[in-house]
Amino acid sequence: MAKIITAFRDRQTARQIAAALEASGLSVFRVCATGNEVMRAFNQCSDGILVCGTAFADRTVDSLCEDLGERALVLAVGRPENLDNCEYPALFRLTSPFSRSELIASVNMLVQLHGQRLPRRTGEDRELVERAKRKLMDERQLTEDQAHRLLQSESMRHGVKMTESARRVLGES
């Protein structure tokens, strides 16, 4: 499932949007109020969906999109005149005021789109990653999620696929 992050200049708005998403069965990974918080959140989860306003105290949604690149599908929420100022081509827009069902439908569409973008591992590759995670969990007393994130971060740091990092952990490279 895609990691969902909500971010609005007003943290209360971000919490309200997160609560609406969670009430519909979607899990929200993080609630943010600045662009820098969003970047830190994406550094933890690597990719996902961002539901946000058009501007923050420290940056605009356009600059945030440029920094996130392909790591995020972004749904900008705002008044028409604010959304008209957004220039990032891959930005999805939801004009306010909007209904709860419009918000949920928009985010569900992005969740589906996110799922289609993910590379699918073969059964052999999945097993390789699982064995590497188990080894990390045993040797370093990590949870499965921590082991997974460690493999992800190593993959990103070295610019290789996760299966290659798994091979390194297992000593098979």
C-alpha positions in Angstrom: 0.0 0.0 0.0 1.2 3.5 -0.8 2.4 5.7 2.0 0.2 8.8 2.2 1.5 12.0 3.6 -0.8 15.1 4.2 0.8 18.5 4.3 -0.8 21.9 4.7 0.6 25.2 6.0 -2.1 24.9 8.8 -1.3 21.6 10.6 -4.9 21.4 11.7 -6.0 21.3 8.1 -3.5 18.5 7.5 -4.8 16.6 10.4 -8.4 17.0 9.2 -7.6 15.7 5.8 -5.7 12.8 7.3 -8.6 12.0 9.6 -11.0 12.0 6.6 -8.7 9.6 4.7 -8.3 7.3 7.6 -12.0 7.2 8.2 -12.4 5.9 4.7 -9.8 3.1 5.4 -6.7 4.7 4.0 -3.7 4.8 6.2 -1.8 8.1 6.6 1.9 7.8 7.1 2.7 11.4 8.2 1.1 14.8 8.8 3.3 17.8 7.9 3.1 21.6 7.9 6.3 22.5 6.0 8.0 21.4 2.8 11.0 20.4 4.7 8.9 18.0 6.9 7.5 16.5 3.7 11.0 15.9 2.4 12.1 14.2 5.7 8.9 12.0 5.5 9.7 10.9 2.0 13.3 10.2 3.0 11.8 7.7 5.5 9.3 6.0 3.1 11.1 6.5 -0.2 7.9 7.0 -2.3 4.2 7.5 -1.9 1.3 10.0 -2.3 1.3 13.6 -1.1 -2.0 15.4 -0.4 -1.1 19.0 0.2 -1.8 22.7 -0.1 -0.3 24.9 -2.8 2.2 26.7 -0.6 4.1 26.3 2.7 6.1 28.7 4.8 9.3 27.4 3.3 8.4 26.5 -0.3 5.7 26.1 -3.0 4.2 22.8 -4.1 6.0 23.3 -7.5 9.4 23.3 -5.8 8.4 20.4 -3.6 7.3 18.4 -6.7 10.6 19.2 -8.4 12.6 17.9 -5.4 10.4 14.8 -5.0 10.4 14.0 -8.7 9.1 10.5 -9.5 9.1 9.5 -5.8 5.7 11.1 -5.3 2.3 11.4 -6.8 1.1 14.8 -5.6 -2.5 16.0 -5.2 -2.6 19.7 -4.6 -5.7 21.0 -2.9 -6.7 24.7 -3.1 -8.8 27.5 -4.4 -8.9 27.7 -8.2 -6.7 30.9 -8.3 -4.0 29.2 -6.2 -4.1 26.0 -8.3 -3.8 28.1 -11.5 -0.4 29.3 -10.2 0.9 25.7 -10.0 3.0 24.9 -13.0 4.4 21.4 -12.3 3.1 19.3 -15.2 2.6 16.0 -13.2 0.6 17.7 -10.4 -2.9 16.4 -9.7 -5.4 19.1 -8.6 -8.5 19.1 -6.4 -10.3 22.4 -6.3 -11.8 23.6 -2.9 -14.4 23.5 -1.7 -14.7 19.8 -2.3 -16.7 17.0 -0.8 -15.3 14.2 1.3 -16.2 11.7 -1.4 -14.3 13.8 -4.0 -11.2 13.8 -1.8 -11.4 10.0 -1.1 -12.0 9.3 -4.8 -9.0 11.4 -5.8 -6.7 9.7 -3.3 -8.0 6.2 -4.2 -7.2 7.0 -7.9 -3.6 8.0 -6.9 -3.3 4.8 -4.8 -4.2 2.7 -7.8 -1.9 4.7 -10.0 0.9 4.2 -7.5 0.4 0.5 -7.5 0.7 0.4 -11.3 4.0 2.3 -11.2 5.7 -0.1 -8.8 8.1 -2.6 -10.3 7.0 -6.2 -9.6 9.5 -8.6 -8.2 9.7 -12.2 -9.4 9.1 -14.9 -6.9 12.8 -15.6 -6.8 13.6 -11.9 -6.2 11.0 -11.7 -3.4 12.5 -14.7 -1.7 16.0 -13.2 -2.0 14.8 -9.9 -0.3 12.9 -11.9 2.4 16.1 -13.9 3.2 18.1 -10.7 3.4 15.5 -9.1 5.7 15.5 -12.2 8.0 19.3 -12.1 8.2 19.2 -8.4 9.1 16.5 -9.0 11.7 18.4 -11.9 13.3 21.8 -10.2 13.3 20.8 -6.7 14.2 17.6 -7.3 16.2 15.5 -5.3 13.7 11.8 -5.4 13.0 10.8 -6.5 9.5 9.9 -2.9 8.7 13.3 -1.7 9.9 15.1 -4.3 7.9 13.1 -3.4 4.8 14.0 0.3 5.2 17.6 -0.6 5.7 17.7 -2.5 2.5 15.8 0.3 0.7 18.2 3.0 2.0 21.3 0.9 1.0 19.8 0.4 -2.4 19.3 4.2 -2.9 22.7 5.0 -1.4 24.4 2.7 -3.9 22.1 3.3 -6.8 21.2 -0.4 -7.2 18.0 -2.4 -7.1 16.9 -3.8 -3.8 17.6 -7.4 -4.9 21.3 -6.3 -5.5 21.4 -5.0 -1.9 19.9 -8.2 -0.7 22.6 -10.2 -2.5 25.3 -8.0 -0.8 23.7 -8.7 2.7 23.6 -12.4 1.9 27.2 -12.4 0.6 26.0 -13.6 -2.9 27.3 -10.7 -5.0 
